[in-house]
Amino acid sequence: MLRLTFVIMILATMLFSFGCEKRTGVLDTASQSTPGSTKPLEAADLVGYDGKRLRKSVDRIKEANEKHNQELGNMVDGPDQ
C-alpha cells in the first residue's frame, strides 16, 4: 500500500511538472515579429487563403489609416498656428 502511494505521488508530480513547462513553437513566430507587422498573415496559406494578398490588403488598410490620422493631426494643428 505504501509503495502504491509513493508511485502515485511520483506520477502526479511528473504530470504536474510537464504541464508547467514553457510552450514553444507556433507562438514564438508571432512574438518575434515586430508590433504591427503583417508578416504572420502570410501563414494564412496553410489554411487555404492567399497569404500574400491578405498581407498586402492589410498593409494598404494600415497605410490608409496612418494617412488619415496624419491628415486629422494636420487639421487639428493647422488652426492653432
Secondary structure, 3 states (H helix, E strand, C coil): CHHHHHHHHHHHHHHHHHHCCCCCCHHHHHHHCCCCCCHHHHHHHHHCCCHHHHHHHHHHHHHHHHHHHHHHHHHHHHHHC
